[in-house]
Amino acid sequence: MGNKPVDPAPYAEALRAADPRLREPLAGPVTRSQPSRLDTLREARFAAYRRRAEVRAPAAIPGPRDAGAAEVSRRGAAAAREALRRHAR
Protein backbone atom coordinates (compact mmCIF):
# COMPACT_ATOMS: atom_id res chain seq x y z
CA MET A 1 0.00 0.00 0.00
CA GLY A 2 1.18 3.49 -0.81
CA ASN A 3 0.69 6.81 0.83
CA LYS A 4 -2.06 7.89 -1.55
CA PRO A 5 -5.46 8.80 -0.07
CA VAL A 6 -8.12 6.12 -0.37
CA ASP A 7 -11.56 6.91 -1.73
CA PRO A 8 -14.04 5.61 0.89
CA ALA A 9 -17.08 5.78 -1.42
CA PRO A 10 -16.83 2.23 -2.86
CA TYR A 11 -16.33 0.75 0.59
CA ALA A 12 -19.28 2.66 2.04
CA GLU A 13 -21.47 1.61 -0.90
CA ALA A 14 -20.51 -2.05 -0.44
CA LEU A 15 -21.24 -1.81 3.28
CA ARG A 16 -24.69 -0.29 2.63
CA ALA A 17 -25.48 -2.97 0.05
CA ALA A 18 -24.48 -5.75 2.46
CA ASP A 19 -26.55 -4.52 5.43
CA PRO A 20 -30.23 -3.70 4.77
CA ARG A 21 -30.41 -1.56 7.92
CA LEU A 22 -27.99 0.93 6.37
CA ARG A 23 -29.94 1.42 3.13
CA GLU A 24 -32.44 3.91 4.57
CA PRO A 25 -32.51 5.95 7.77
CA LEU A 26 -34.52 4.34 10.57
CA ALA A 27 -36.64 7.48 11.04
CA GLY A 28 -37.57 7.68 7.38
CA PRO A 29 -36.51 10.28 4.86
CA VAL A 30 -34.73 13.33 6.22
CA THR A 31 -36.62 16.60 5.81
CA ARG A 32 -34.42 19.43 4.66
CA SER A 33 -36.82 22.35 4.86
CA GLN A 34 -36.99 24.58 7.90
CA PRO A 35 -40.24 25.20 9.73
CA SER A 36 -41.89 28.45 8.69
CA ARG A 37 -41.64 29.83 12.24
CA LEU A 38 -37.83 29.80 12.03
CA ASP A 39 -37.93 31.51 8.64
CA THR A 40 -40.23 34.19 10.06
CA LEU A 41 -37.92 34.81 13.02
CA ARG A 42 -34.88 34.98 10.76
CA GLU A 43 -36.57 37.48 8.43
CA ALA A 44 -37.59 39.66 11.39
CA ARG A 45 -34.02 39.62 12.72
CA PHE A 46 -32.57 40.61 9.34
CA ALA A 47 -35.17 43.36 8.91
CA ALA A 48 -34.22 44.80 12.31
CA TYR A 49 -30.55 44.61 11.37
CA ARG A 50 -31.20 46.46 8.10
CA ARG A 51 -33.12 49.19 9.94
CA ARG A 52 -30.25 49.64 12.42
CA ALA A 53 -27.76 49.81 9.55
CA GLU A 54 -29.85 52.45 7.75
CA VAL A 55 -30.08 54.57 10.90
CA ARG A 56 -26.35 54.30 11.63
CA ALA A 57 -25.15 54.87 8.06
CA PRO A 58 -25.36 58.69 7.98
CA ALA A 59 -23.70 59.00 11.39
CA ALA A 60 -20.87 56.68 10.37
CA ILE A 61 -19.70 58.98 7.57
CA PRO A 62 -16.99 61.20 9.01
CA GLY A 63 -17.42 64.89 8.43
CA PRO A 64 -14.68 67.43 7.88
CA ARG A 65 -12.49 67.77 10.94
CA ASP A 66 -11.62 71.16 12.29
CA ALA A 67 -8.07 72.49 12.00
CA GLY A 68 -7.40 72.19 15.75
CA ALA A 69 -8.24 68.48 15.83
CA ALA A 70 -6.08 67.85 12.76
CA GLU A 71 -3.15 69.66 14.38
CA VAL A 72 -3.48 67.68 17.62
CA SER A 73 -3.62 64.44 15.64
CA ARG A 74 -0.56 65.39 13.59
CA ARG A 75 1.43 66.31 16.72
CA GLY A 76 0.44 63.07 18.43
CA ALA A 77 1.54 61.00 15.46
CA ALA A 78 4.85 62.89 15.27
CA ALA A 79 5.45 62.33 18.98
CA ALA A 80 4.73 58.62 18.62
CA ARG A 81 7.13 58.32 15.67
CA GLU A 82 9.84 60.11 17.62
CA ALA A 83 9.36 57.86 20.64
CA LEU A 84 9.60 54.78 18.44
CA ARG A 85 12.80 56.10 16.85
CA ARG A 86 14.37 56.69 20.29
CA HIS A 87 13.30 53.27 21.48
CA ALA A 88 14.76 51.54 18.41
CA ARG A 89 18.28 52.93 19.07
TORPAFI-42214 format. One record per residue: residue number from 1; residue in one letter; chain; x, y, z of N, C-alpha, C in turn. Coordinates in nm, 2 decimals. Layout:
nr:NUM; rest:A; kette:A; n_east:X; n_north:Y; n_up:Z; ca_east:X; ca_north:Y; ca_up:Z; c_east:X; c_north:Y; c_up:Z $
...
# end
This chain:
nr:1; rest:M; kette:A; n_east:0.08; n_north:-0.12; n_up:0.00; ca_east:0.00; ca_north:0.00; ca_up:0.00; c_east:0.09; c_north:0.12; c_up:0.00 $
nr:2; rest:G; kette:A; n_east:0.04; n_north:0.23; n_up:-0.07; ca_east:0.12; ca_north:0.35; ca_up:-0.08; c_east:0.06; c_north:0.45; c_up:0.01 $
nr:3; rest:N; kette:A; n_east:0.11; n_north:0.57; n_up:0.00; ca_east:0.07; ca_north:0.68; ca_up:0.08; c_east:-0.04; c_north:0.76; c_up:0.02 $
nr:4; rest:K; kette:A; n_east:-0.10; n_north:0.72; n_up:-0.09; ca_east:-0.21; ca_north:0.79; ca_up:-0.15; c_east:-0.34; c_north:0.78; c_up:-0.08 $
nr:5; rest:P; kette:A; n_east:-0.42; n_north:0.89; n_up:-0.08; ca_east:-0.55; ca_north:0.88; ca_up:-0.01; c_east:-0.64; c_north:0.78; c_up:-0.07 $
nr:6; rest:V; kette:A; n_east:-0.72; n_north:0.72; n_up:0.01; ca_east:-0.81; ca_north:0.61; ca_up:-0.04; c_east:-0.95; c_north:0.67; c_up:-0.05 $
nr:7; rest:D; kette:A; n_east:-1.02; n_north:0.64; n_up:-0.16; ca_east:-1.16; ca_north:0.69; ca_up:-0.17; c_east:-1.25; c_north:0.60; c_up:-0.10 $
nr:8; rest:P; kette:A; n_east:-1.32; n_north:0.65; n_up:0.01; ca_east:-1.40; ca_north:0.56; ca_up:0.09; c_east:-1.54; c_north:0.53; c_up:0.03 $
nr:9; rest:A; kette:A; n_east:-1.58; n_north:0.60; n_up:-0.08; ca_east:-1.71; ca_north:0.58; ca_up:-0.14; c_east:-1.74; c_north:0.43; c_up:-0.18 $
nr:10; rest:P; kette:A; n_east:-1.65; n_north:0.36; n_up:-0.25; ca_east:-1.68; ca_north:0.22; ca_up:-0.29; c_east:-1.70; c_north:0.13; c_up:-0.16 $
nr:11; rest:Y; kette:A; n_east:-1.62; n_north:0.16; n_up:-0.06; ca_east:-1.63; ca_north:0.07; ca_up:0.06; c_east:-1.77; c_north:0.10; c_up:0.13 $
nr:12; rest:A; kette:A; n_east:-1.80; n_north:0.23; n_up:0.14; ca_east:-1.93; ca_north:0.27; ca_up:0.20; c_east:-2.05; c_north:0.21; c_up:0.13 $
nr:13; rest:E; kette:A; n_east:-2.04; n_north:0.21; n_up:-0.01; ca_east:-2.15; ca_north:0.16; ca_up:-0.09; c_east:-2.16; c_north:0.01; c_up:-0.07 $
nr:14; rest:A; kette:A; n_east:-2.05; n_north:-0.06; n_up:-0.07; ca_east:-2.05; ca_north:-0.20; ca_up:-0.04; c_east:-2.11; c_north:-0.24; c_up:0.09 $
nr:15; rest:L; kette:A; n_east:-2.07; n_north:-0.16; n_up:0.19; ca_east:-2.12; ca_north:-0.18; ca_up:0.33; c_east:-2.28; c_north:-0.16; c_up:0.33 $
nr:16; rest:R; kette:A; n_east:-2.32; n_north:-0.05; n_up:0.27; ca_east:-2.47; ca_north:-0.03; ca_up:0.26; c_east:-2.54; c_north:-0.14; c_up:0.19 $
nr:17; rest:A; kette:A; n_east:-2.48; n_north:-0.19; n_up:0.08; ca_east:-2.55; ca_north:-0.30; ca_up:0.01; c_east:-2.55; c_north:-0.43; c_up:0.08 $
nr:18; rest:A; kette:A; n_east:-2.45; n_north:-0.45; n_up:0.17; ca_east:-2.45; ca_north:-0.57; ca_up:0.25; c_east:-2.54; c_north:-0.57; c_up:0.36 $
nr:19; rest:D; kette:A; n_east:-2.57; n_north:-0.46; n_up:0.42; ca_east:-2.66; ca_north:-0.45; ca_up:0.54; c_east:-2.78; c_north:-0.37; c_up:0.51 $
nr:20; rest:P; kette:A; n_east:-2.90; n_north:-0.44; n_up:0.51; ca_east:-3.02; ca_north:-0.37; ca_up:0.48; c_east:-3.06; c_north:-0.26; c_up:0.57 $
nr:21; rest:R; kette:A; n_east:-3.01; n_north:-0.26; n_up:0.70; ca_east:-3.04; ca_north:-0.16; ca_up:0.79; c_east:-2.98; c_north:-0.02; c_up:0.75 $
nr:22; rest:L; kette:A; n_east:-2.87; n_north:-0.03; n_up:0.67; ca_east:-2.80; ca_north:0.09; ca_up:0.64; c_east:-2.85; c_north:0.15; c_up:0.51 $
nr:23; rest:R; kette:A; n_east:-2.95; n_north:0.09; n_up:0.44; ca_east:-2.99; ca_north:0.14; ca_up:0.31; c_east:-3.08; c_north:0.27; c_up:0.33 $
nr:24; rest:E; kette:A; n_east:-3.16; n_north:0.28; n_up:0.43; ca_east:-3.24; ca_north:0.39; ca_up:0.46; c_east:-3.24; c_north:0.43; c_up:0.60 $
nr:25; rest:P; kette:A; n_east:-3.25; n_north:0.56; n_up:0.64; ca_east:-3.25; ca_north:0.60; ca_up:0.78; c_east:-3.37; c_north:0.53; c_up:0.85 $
nr:26; rest:L; kette:A; n_east:-3.35; n_north:0.50; n_up:0.98; ca_east:-3.45; ca_north:0.43; ca_up:1.06; c_east:-3.57; c_north:0.52; c_up:1.08 $
nr:27; rest:A; kette:A; n_east:-3.55; n_north:0.66; n_up:1.08; ca_east:-3.66; ca_north:0.75; ca_up:1.10; c_east:-3.73; c_north:0.79; c_up:0.98 $
nr:28; rest:G; kette:A; n_east:-3.70; n_north:0.73; n_up:0.86; ca_east:-3.76; ca_north:0.77; ca_up:0.74; c_east:-3.67; c_north:0.87; c_up:0.67 $
nr:29; rest:P; kette:A; n_east:-3.73; n_north:0.93; n_up:0.56; ca_east:-3.65; ca_north:1.03; ca_up:0.49; c_east:-3.63; c_north:1.15; c_up:0.57 $
nr:30; rest:V; kette:A; n_east:-3.51; n_north:1.21; n_up:0.55; ca_east:-3.47; ca_north:1.33; ca_up:0.62; c_east:-3.54; c_north:1.46; c_up:0.56 $
nr:31; rest:T; kette:A; n_east:-3.60; n_north:1.54; n_up:0.64; ca_east:-3.66; ca_north:1.66; ca_up:0.58; c_east:-3.56; c_north:1.77; c_up:0.58 $
nr:32; rest:R; kette:A; n_east:-3.55; n_north:1.84; n_up:0.48; ca_east:-3.44; ca_north:1.94; ca_up:0.47; c_east:-3.50; c_north:2.09; c_up:0.47 $
nr:33; rest:S; kette:A; n_east:-3.63; n_north:2.10; n_up:0.48; ca_east:-3.68; ca_north:2.23; ca_up:0.49; c_east:-3.70; c_north:2.28; c_up:0.63 $
nr:34; rest:Q; kette:A; n_east:-3.68; n_north:2.41; n_up:0.65; ca_east:-3.70; ca_north:2.46; ca_up:0.79; c_east:-3.85; c_north:2.49; c_up:0.82 $
nr:35; rest:P; kette:A; n_east:-3.89; n_north:2.48; n_up:0.94; ca_east:-4.02; ca_north:2.52; ca_up:0.97; c_east:-4.04; c_north:2.67; c_up:0.94 $
nr:36; rest:S; kette:A; n_east:-4.16; n_north:2.71; n_up:0.91; ca_east:-4.19; ca_north:2.85; ca_up:0.87; c_east:-4.17; c_north:2.94; c_up:0.99 $
nr:37; rest:R; kette:A; n_east:-4.18; n_north:2.90; n_up:1.11; ca_east:-4.16; ca_north:2.98; ca_up:1.22; c_east:-4.02; c_north:3.03; c_up:1.23 $
nr:38; rest:L; kette:A; n_east:-3.92; n_north:2.94; n_up:1.20; ca_east:-3.78; ca_north:2.98; ca_up:1.20; c_east:-3.75; c_north:3.08; c_up:1.09 $
nr:39; rest:D; kette:A; n_east:-3.81; n_north:3.06; n_up:0.97; ca_east:-3.79; ca_north:3.15; ca_up:0.86; c_east:-3.85; c_north:3.29; c_up:0.90 $
nr:40; rest:T; kette:A; n_east:-3.96; n_north:3.29; n_up:0.97; ca_east:-4.02; ca_north:3.42; ca_up:1.01; c_east:-3.93; c_north:3.49; c_up:1.11 $
nr:41; rest:L; kette:A; n_east:-3.88; n_north:3.42; n_up:1.20; ca_east:-3.79; ca_north:3.48; ca_up:1.30; c_east:-3.66; c_north:3.53; c_up:1.24 $
nr:42; rest:R; kette:A; n_east:-3.61; n_north:3.46; n_up:1.14; ca_east:-3.49; ca_north:3.50; ca_up:1.08; c_east:-3.51; c_north:3.62; c_up:0.99 $
nr:43; rest:E; kette:A; n_east:-3.62; n_north:3.63; n_up:0.92; ca_east:-3.66; ca_north:3.75; ca_up:0.84; c_east:-3.67; c_north:3.87; c_up:0.93 $
nr:44; rest:A; kette:A; n_east:-3.74; n_north:3.85; n_up:1.05; ca_east:-3.76; ca_north:3.97; ca_up:1.14; c_east:-3.62; c_north:4.02; c_up:1.19 $
nr:45; rest:R; kette:A; n_east:-3.53; n_north:3.92; n_up:1.22; ca_east:-3.40; ca_north:3.96; ca_up:1.27; c_east:-3.32; c_north:4.04; c_up:1.17 $
nr:46; rest:F; kette:A; n_east:-3.33; n_north:3.99; n_up:1.04; ca_east:-3.26; ca_north:4.06; ca_up:0.93; c_east:-3.32; c_north:4.20; c_up:0.90 $
nr:47; rest:A; kette:A; n_east:-3.45; n_north:4.21; n_up:0.91; ca_east:-3.52; ca_north:4.34; ca_up:0.89; c_east:-3.47; c_north:4.44; c_up:1.00 $
nr:48; rest:A; kette:A; n_east:-3.47; n_north:4.39; n_up:1.12; ca_east:-3.42; ca_north:4.48; ca_up:1.23; c_east:-3.28; c_north:4.52; c_up:1.21 $
nr:49; rest:Y; kette:A; n_east:-3.19; n_north:4.43; n_up:1.16; ca_east:-3.05; ca_north:4.46; ca_up:1.14; c_east:-3.04; c_north:4.57; c_up:1.03 $
nr:50; rest:R; kette:A; n_east:-3.12; n_north:4.55; n_up:0.92; ca_east:-3.12; ca_north:4.65; ca_up:0.81; c_east:-3.16; c_north:4.78; c_up:0.86 $
nr:51; rest:R; kette:A; n_east:-3.27; n_north:4.79; n_up:0.94; ca_east:-3.31; ca_north:4.92; ca_up:0.99; c_east:-3.20; c_north:4.99; c_up:1.08 $
nr:52; rest:R; kette:A; n_east:-3.13; n_north:4.91; n_up:1.16; ca_east:-3.03; ca_north:4.96; ca_up:1.24; c_east:-2.91; c_north:5.02; c_up:1.15 $
nr:53; rest:A; kette:A; n_east:-2.88; n_north:4.94; n_up:1.05; ca_east:-2.78; ca_north:4.98; ca_up:0.96; c_east:-2.81; c_north:5.11; c_up:0.88 $
nr:54; rest:E; kette:A; n_east:-2.94; n_north:5.12; n_up:0.84; ca_east:-2.98; ca_north:5.24; ca_up:0.77; c_east:-2.98; c_north:5.37; c_up:0.87 $
nr:55; rest:V; kette:A; n_east:-3.01; n_north:5.35; n_up:0.99; ca_east:-3.01; ca_north:5.46; ca_up:1.09; c_east:-2.86; c_north:5.50; c_up:1.12 $
nr:56; rest:R; kette:A; n_east:-2.77; n_north:5.40; n_up:1.13; ca_east:-2.63; ca_north:5.43; ca_up:1.16; c_east:-2.56; c_north:5.48; c_up:1.05 $
nr:57; rest:A; kette:A; n_east:-2.60; n_north:5.45; n_up:0.92; ca_east:-2.51; ca_north:5.49; ca_up:0.81; c_east:-2.48; c_north:5.64; c_up:0.80 $
nr:58; rest:P; kette:A; n_east:-2.57; n_north:5.73; n_up:0.81; ca_east:-2.54; ca_north:5.87; ca_up:0.80; c_east:-2.44; c_north:5.91; c_up:0.91 $
nr:59; rest:A; kette:A; n_east:-2.46; n_north:5.86; n_up:1.03; ca_east:-2.37; ca_north:5.90; ca_up:1.14; c_east:-2.23; c_north:5.84; c_up:1.13 $
nr:60; rest:A; kette:A; n_east:-2.22; n_north:5.73; n_up:1.05; ca_east:-2.09; ca_north:5.67; ca_up:1.04; c_east:-2.00; c_north:5.74; c_up:0.94 $
nr:61; rest:I; kette:A; n_east:-2.05; n_north:5.83; n_up:0.85; ca_east:-1.97; ca_north:5.90; ca_up:0.76; c_east:-1.90; c_north:6.01; c_up:0.83 $
nr:62; rest:P; kette:A; n_east:-1.77; n_north:6.01; n_up:0.83; ca_east:-1.70; ca_north:6.12; ca_up:0.90; c_east:-1.71; c_north:6.25; c_up:0.83 $
nr:63; rest:G; kette:A; n_east:-1.73; n_north:6.36; n_up:0.90; ca_east:-1.74; ca_north:6.49; ca_up:0.84; c_east:-1.61; c_north:6.55; c_up:0.84 $
nr:64; rest:P; kette:A; n_east:-1.60; n_north:6.67; n_up:0.79; ca_east:-1.47; ca_north:6.74; ca_up:0.79; c_east:-1.42; c_north:6.78; c_up:0.93 $
nr:65; rest:R; kette:A; n_east:-1.30; n_north:6.75; n_up:0.96; ca_east:-1.25; ca_north:6.78; ca_up:1.09; c_east:-1.20; c_north:6.92; c_up:1.10 $
nr:66; rest:D; kette:A; n_east:-1.21; n_north:6.98; n_up:1.22; ca_east:-1.16; ca_north:7.12; ca_up:1.23; c_east:-1.01; c_north:7.12; c_up:1.23 $
nr:67; rest:A; kette:A; n_east:-0.95; n_north:7.23; n_up:1.21; ca_east:-0.81; ca_north:7.25; ca_up:1.20; c_east:-0.74; c_north:7.21; c_up:1.33 $
nr:68; rest:G; kette:A; n_east:-0.80; n_north:7.25; n_up:1.44; ca_east:-0.74; ca_north:7.22; ca_up:1.57; c_east:-0.73; c_north:7.07; c_up:1.60 $
nr:69; rest:A; kette:A; n_east:-0.83; n_north:6.99; n_up:1.56; ca_east:-0.82; ca_north:6.85; ca_up:1.58; c_east:-0.72; c_north:6.79; c_up:1.49 $
nr:70; rest:A; kette:A; n_east:-0.71; n_north:6.84; n_up:1.37; ca_east:-0.61; ca_north:6.78; ca_up:1.28; c_east:-0.47; c_north:6.81; c_up:1.33 $
nr:71; rest:E; kette:A; n_east:-0.45; n_north:6.93; n_up:1.38; ca_east:-0.31; ca_north:6.97; ca_up:1.44; c_east:-0.28; c_north:6.88; c_up:1.56 $
nr:72; rest:V; kette:A; n_east:-0.37; n_north:6.85; n_up:1.65; ca_east:-0.35; ca_north:6.77; ca_up:1.76; c_east:-0.31; c_north:6.63; c_up:1.72 $
nr:73; rest:S; kette:A; n_east:-0.39; n_north:6.58; n_up:1.62; ca_east:-0.36; ca_north:6.44; ca_up:1.56; c_east:-0.22; c_north:6.44; c_up:1.50 $
nr:74; rest:R; kette:A; n_east:-0.19; n_north:6.54; n_up:1.42; ca_east:-0.06; ca_north:6.54; ca_up:1.36; c_east:0.06; c_north:6.54; c_up:1.46 $
nr:75; rest:R; kette:A; n_east:0.04; n_north:6.62; n_up:1.57; ca_east:0.14; ca_north:6.63; ca_up:1.67; c_east:0.15; c_north:6.50; c_up:1.75 $
nr:76; rest:G; kette:A; n_east:0.04; n_north:6.44; n_up:1.77; ca_east:0.04; ca_north:6.31; ca_up:1.84; c_east:0.11; c_north:6.20; c_up:1.76 $
nr:77; rest:A; kette:A; n_east:0.09; n_north:6.20; n_up:1.63; ca_east:0.15; ca_north:6.10; ca_up:1.55; c_east:0.30; c_north:6.13; c_up:1.54 $
nr:78; rest:A; kette:A; n_east:0.34; n_north:6.25; n_up:1.53; ca_east:0.48; ca_north:6.29; ca_up:1.53; c_east:0.55; c_north:6.25; c_up:1.66 $
nr:79; rest:A; kette:A; n_east:0.49; n_north:6.27; n_up:1.77; ca_east:0.55; ca_north:6.23; ca_up:1.90; c_east:0.56; c_north:6.08; c_up:1.91 $
nr:80; rest:A; kette:A; n_east:0.46; n_north:6.01; n_up:1.86; ca_east:0.47; ca_north:5.86; ca_up:1.86; c_east:0.59; c_north:5.81; c_up:1.77 $
nr:81; rest:R; kette:A; n_east:0.60; n_north:5.87; n_up:1.65; ca_east:0.71; ca_north:5.83; ca_up:1.57; c_east:0.85; c_north:5.86; c_up:1.63 $
nr:82; rest:E; kette:A; n_east:0.86; n_north:5.98; n_up:1.69; ca_east:0.98; ca_north:6.01; ca_up:1.76; c_east:1.01; c_north:5.92; c_up:1.88 $
nr:83; rest:A; kette:A; n_east:0.91; n_north:5.88; n_up:1.95; ca_east:0.94; ca_north:5.79; ca_up:2.06; c_east:0.98; c_north:5.65; c_up:2.01 $
nr:84; rest:L; kette:A; n_east:0.92; n_north:5.61; n_up:1.90; ca_east:0.96; ca_north:5.48; ca_up:1.84; c_east:1.10; c_north:5.48; c_up:1.79 $
nr:85; rest:R; kette:A; n_east:1.14; n_north:5.60; n_up:1.73; ca_east:1.28; ca_north:5.61; ca_up:1.68; c_east:1.38; c_north:5.60; c_up:1.80 $
nr:86; rest:R; kette:A; n_east:1.35; n_north:5.67; n_up:1.91; ca_east:1.44; ca_north:5.67; ca_up:2.03; c_east:1.45; c_north:5.53; c_up:2.09 $
nr:87; rest:H; kette:A; n_east:1.33; n_north:5.46; n_up:2.09; ca_east:1.33; ca_north:5.33; ca_up:2.15; c_east:1.41; c_north:5.23; c_up:2.06 $
nr:88; rest:A; kette:A; n_east:1.41; n_north:5.25; n_up:1.93; ca_east:1.48; ca_north:5.15; ca_up:1.84; c_east:1.63; c_north:5.17; c_up:1.85 $
nr:89; rest:R; kette:A; n_east:1.68; n_north:5.28; n_up:1.90; ca_east:1.83; ca_north:5.29; ca_up:1.91; c_east:1.89; c_north:5.21; c_up:2.01 $
# end
